[in-house]
């Protein structure tokens, strides 16, 4: 998989900026379980990447700061028995993570007031609830005799 990763229409990560590590995966695997390096770690140096503009890089660094170790993002995949499938899973996970991290922030919320109908429904429900509880109080007074 020596091809570039497409994160968005304008952002592509060159294959040269990605490095792979392989190790043995835990879990079931049959006869080849101790001989196949099917666990995959995809390593991407986010802080030094030239694929992102400075603004996008800062945004991604800020949003992914809990997952980064010295500006490097490591994605591990071991859910499949096949190394090839784990590589594809790791690439998909990296693309999704970066796409979320570089997405523009949502527009700020404009505060609104509840409509007249909503206020009336709320107050009617409160009056009804109060009447129900008031009836309970009056019944308790009768049972004390």
C-alpha positions in Angstrom: 0.0 0.0 0.0 2.5 2.5 -1.1 0.0 5.0 -2.3 -0.9 8.4 -0.8 -3.8 8.6 1.6 -6.6 11.0 0.7 -8.1 12.6 3.8 -10.2 15.3 2.1 -10.4 16.6 -1.4 -7.6 19.1 -0.6 -5.5 17.1 1.8 -3.4 14.1 0.8 -0.8 12.4 3.0 2.2 11.2 1.0 3.1 7.6 1.6 6.7 8.7 2.5 5.3 10.4 5.7 3.7 7.1 6.9 5.7 4.4 8.6 4.5 0.9 9.5 5.4 -1.5 12.3 4.3 -5.1 12.5 4.1 -7.5 15.4 2.4 -10.6 16.5 -1.3 -10.2 17.4 -3.0 -11.8 20.3 -6.1 -13.8 20.1 -7.1 -16.8 17.9 -5.2 -17.6 14.8 -4.8 -21.4 14.3 -1.5 -22.9 13.3 0.1 -19.7 12.1 -0.6 -17.7 15.2 3.0 -17.6 16.4 4.6 -17.0 13.0 2.5 -14.2 11.4 3.1 -10.5 12.2 -0.5 -9.5 11.6 -0.8 -6.7 14.2 -0.2 -3.3 12.4 0.9 0.1 13.8 0.6 3.0 11.5 2.8 5.9 12.6 2.2 9.4 11.3 4.3 12.4 12.5 1.6 15.0 12.6 3.7 17.8 14.0 6.3 17.7 11.2 3.9 16.8 8.3 4.1 18.9 5.2 0.7 17.5 3.9 -1.2 19.9 6.1 -1.3 23.7 6.0 -0.1 25.4 9.2 -3.7 26.3 10.2 -4.9 22.7 9.7 -1.8 21.3 11.4 -2.4 23.5 14.5 -6.1 22.5 14.6 -5.3 18.8 14.4 -2.5 19.1 17.0 -5.0 20.9 19.4 -7.8 18.4 18.8 -5.6 15.2 19.0 -3.3 16.3 21.8 -4.5 13.5 24.0 -3.5 10.8 21.4 -0.1 12.3 20.4 3.2 11.3 21.8 5.8 14.0 20.9 3.7 15.1 17.9 3.4 11.5 16.5 0.1 9.7 16.0 0.1 5.9 16.3 -2.8 3.9 15.0 -2.9 0.2 16.0 -5.0 -2.4 14.3 -5.2 -6.1 15.2 -8.9 -7.0 14.7 -8.2 -9.1 11.6 -6.1 -12.2 11.2 -4.7 -10.9 8.0 -1.9 -8.2 8.0 -3.3 -6.7 4.8 -6.8 -6.2 6.3 -5.2 -4.7 9.4 -3.3 -2.3 7.2 -6.4 -1.2 5.5 -8.2 -0.9 8.8 -5.4 1.3 10.2 -5.5 3.5 7.1 -9.2 4.0 7.3 -8.9 4.8 11.0 -6.2 7.4 10.3 -8.2 9.0 7.5 -11.3 9.3 9.7 -9.4 10.6 12.7 -7.6 13.3 10.7 -10.8 14.3 8.8 -12.5 14.9 12.1 -9.5 16.7 13.5 -9.1 19.2 10.6 -12.8 19.8 10.1 -13.8 23.4 10.6 -15.4 24.2 14.0 -19.2 24.3 14.0 -20.9 27.7 13.7 -21.5 29.3 17.1 -24.9 28.6 18.6 -27.3 31.5 18.4 -29.3 31.8 21.6 -33.1 31.5 21.1 -36.0 31.9 23.4 -38.8 29.2 23.7 -41.9 30.0 21.7 -45.2 30.9 23.3 -46.7 27.5 22.7 -43.8 25.7 24.4 -44.1 28.0 27.4 -47.8 27.4 27.7 -47.4 23.6 27.4 -44.7 23.6 30.1 -46.9 25.7 32.5 -50.0 23.6 31.8 -48.0 20.5 32.6 -46.7 22.1 35.8 -50.2 23.0 36.9 -51.5 19.5 36.2 -48.6 17.9 38.1 -49.2 20.3 41.0 -52.9 19.4 41.1 -52.1 15.6 41.2 -49.7 16.2 44.1 -52.2 18.4 45.9 -54.8 15.6 45.7 -52.3 13.3 47.4 -51.8 15.7 50.3 -55.6 16.0 50.9 -55.9 12.2 51.0 -53.2 11.8 53.6 -55.0 14.1 55.9 -58.1 11.9 55.7 -56.3 8.7 56.6 -54.9 10.1 59.9 -58.4 9.8 61.6 
